[in-house]
Amino acid sequence: QVQLVESGGGFVQAGGSLRLSCAASGRTYAVGWFRQAPGKDREFVGAVTWTGNSIYYLDSVKGRFTISRDNAKSTVFLQMAGLEPEDTAVYFCAATQRPAYYHLGRNYDYWGQGTQVTVSS
């Protein structure tokens, strides 16, 4: 059984940095990050596979957010820099058990509990 444990959310000022972690137990193929702001649809942020080092990003976060992985610890990180108030959202990590179109939330089999990221001006 797959479990995802998130950490690292919190409050940060605009321009600051924050690092989210997603520890995955059980067998997964890829881990993705999504976010959902109040009144808005869930939005794909990025994803990484455990093998092949394929990484995908939402255009608006390219150059600011970095996804990395530690295979030995089965942990995926989302390093966020240059944070803006528009980045405020609940951030979720999710996992697939097979290759998929990673920008589509319906392709993920497991989801974390979500962690709040609030960016103040």
TORNU-459471 format. One record per residue (C-alpha): residue number from 1; x, y, z. Coordinates in steps of 0.2 Angstrom, whole numbers, plus 5000, padded with zeros to 4 digits. Each point is the difference from the previous one (the first is absolute). Example, Ala and Ser with C-alpha at 12.3 -4.5 7.8 and 13.67 -1.06 7.14 Angstrom:
REM residues 2
NUTI; 1; 5062; 4978; 5039 .
NUTI; 2; 5006; 5017; 4997 .
***
This chain:
REM residues 121
NUTI; 1; 5000; 5000; 5000 .
NUTI; 2; 5007; 5017; 4995 .
NUTI; 3; 5000; 5014; 5012 .
NUTI; 4; 5006; 5018; 4997 .
NUTI; 5; 5005; 5011; 5014 .
NUTI; 6; 5003; 5019; 4997 .
NUTI; 7; 5009; 5013; 5010 .
NUTI; 8; 5007; 5017; 4997 .
NUTI; 9; 4985; 5011; 4998 .
NUTI; 10; 4998; 5017; 5009 .
NUTI; 11; 5000; 5018; 4999 .
NUTI; 12; 5013; 5010; 4990 .
NUTI; 13; 5002; 5018; 4994 .
NUTI; 14; 5000; 5004; 4982 .
NUTI; 15; 5017; 4997; 4992 .
NUTI; 16; 5004; 4986; 5013 .
NUTI; 17; 5003; 4982; 4998 .
NUTI; 18; 4992; 4984; 5006 .
NUTI; 19; 5004; 4982; 4998 .
NUTI; 20; 4986; 4987; 5000 .
NUTI; 21; 5004; 4981; 5003 .
NUTI; 22; 4990; 4985; 4995 .
NUTI; 23; 5005; 4983; 5007 .
NUTI; 24; 4993; 4985; 4991 .
NUTI; 25; 4998; 4983; 5007 .
NUTI; 26; 4996; 4985; 4989 .
NUTI; 27; 5003; 4999; 4981 .
NUTI; 28; 4997; 5015; 4989 .
NUTI; 29; 5006; 5005; 4983 .
NUTI; 30; 4998; 5019; 5001 .
NUTI; 31; 4997; 5014; 5012 .
NUTI; 32; 4991; 5015; 4995 .
NUTI; 33; 4995; 5017; 5009 .
NUTI; 34; 4984; 5009; 4998 .
NUTI; 35; 4993; 5015; 5008 .
NUTI; 36; 4983; 5007; 5003 .
NUTI; 37; 4996; 5018; 5005 .
NUTI; 38; 4983; 5005; 5007 .
NUTI; 39; 4987; 5001; 4987 .
NUTI; 40; 5011; 4993; 4987 .
NUTI; 41; 5002; 4983; 4991 .
NUTI; 42; 5014; 4989; 5005 .
NUTI; 43; 5016; 5004; 4990 .
NUTI; 44; 5015; 4989; 4995 .
NUTI; 45; 5016; 5007; 5006 .
NUTI; 46; 5013; 4986; 4995 .
NUTI; 47; 5005; 4982; 5001 .
NUTI; 48; 5015; 4989; 5000 .
NUTI; 49; 5002; 4981; 4997 .
NUTI; 50; 5011; 4989; 5010 .
NUTI; 51; 5009; 4994; 4985 .
NUTI; 52; 5005; 5009; 4984 .
NUTI; 53; 5001; 5016; 5009 .
NUTI; 54; 4985; 5008; 4991 .
NUTI; 55; 4995; 5016; 5007 .
NUTI; 56; 4985; 5011; 4995 .
NUTI; 57; 4994; 5017; 5006 .
NUTI; 58; 4986; 5012; 4999 .
NUTI; 59; 5006; 5014; 4989 .
NUTI; 60; 4997; 5014; 5013 .
NUTI; 61; 5012; 4992; 5012 .
NUTI; 62; 5014; 4995; 4989 .
NUTI; 63; 5016; 5009; 5006 .
NUTI; 64; 4993; 5002; 5017 .
NUTI; 65; 4995; 4983; 5006 .
NUTI; 66; 5011; 4985; 4999 .
NUTI; 67; 4995; 4981; 5003 .
NUTI; 68; 5013; 4988; 5006 .
NUTI; 69; 5000; 4983; 5007 .
NUTI; 70; 5009; 4989; 5012 .
NUTI; 71; 4998; 4982; 4994 .
NUTI; 72; 5008; 4992; 5015 .
NUTI; 73; 4988; 5010; 5012 .
NUTI; 74; 4985; 4998; 4988 .
NUTI; 75; 4998; 5019; 5002 .
NUTI; 76; 4995; 5013; 4987 .
NUTI; 77; 5003; 5018; 5003 .
NUTI; 78; 4993; 5016; 4993 .
NUTI; 79; 5012; 5015; 5003 .
NUTI; 80; 4990; 5016; 4998 .
NUTI; 81; 5009; 5016; 4998 .
NUTI; 82; 4995; 5018; 4995 .
NUTI; 83; 4983; 4996; 5007 .
NUTI; 84; 4985; 5011; 4996 .
NUTI; 85; 4983; 5003; 5008 .
NUTI; 86; 4993; 4991; 4984 .
NUTI; 87; 5009; 4984; 5006 .
NUTI; 88; 4989; 5000; 5016 .
NUTI; 89; 4991; 4983; 5000 .
NUTI; 90; 4998; 4983; 5007 .
NUTI; 91; 5014; 4990; 4993 .
NUTI; 92; 4997; 4981; 4997 .
NUTI; 93; 5012; 4986; 4995 .
NUTI; 94; 4994; 4985; 4991 .
NUTI; 95; 5007; 4984; 4993 .
NUTI; 96; 4997; 4989; 4985 .
NUTI; 97; 5004; 4982; 4999 .
NUTI; 98; 5004; 5000; 4981 .
NUTI; 99; 5005; 5012; 4987 .
NUTI; 100; 4986; 5013; 4996 .
NUTI; 101; 4996; 5017; 4994 .
NUTI; 102; 5006; 5008; 5016 .
NUTI; 103; 4991; 5017; 4998 .
NUTI; 104; 4983; 4991; 5002 .
NUTI; 105; 4995; 4997; 5018 .
NUTI; 106; 4988; 4986; 4995 .
NUTI; 107; 5016; 4990; 4996 .
NUTI; 108; 5006; 5000; 5018 .
NUTI; 109; 4996; 4985; 5011 .
NUTI; 110; 5005; 5007; 5017 .
NUTI; 111; 4999; 5018; 5008 .
NUTI; 112; 5008; 5008; 5015 .
NUTI; 113; 4990; 5010; 5012 .
NUTI; 114; 5005; 5017; 4994 .
NUTI; 115; 5010; 5014; 5008 .
NUTI; 116; 4996; 5018; 5000 .
NUTI; 117; 5012; 5012; 4993 .
NUTI; 118; 4996; 5018; 5003 .
NUTI; 119; 5010; 5014; 4992 .
NUTI; 120; 4998; 5018; 5007 .
NUTI; 121; 5004; 5016; 4992 .
***
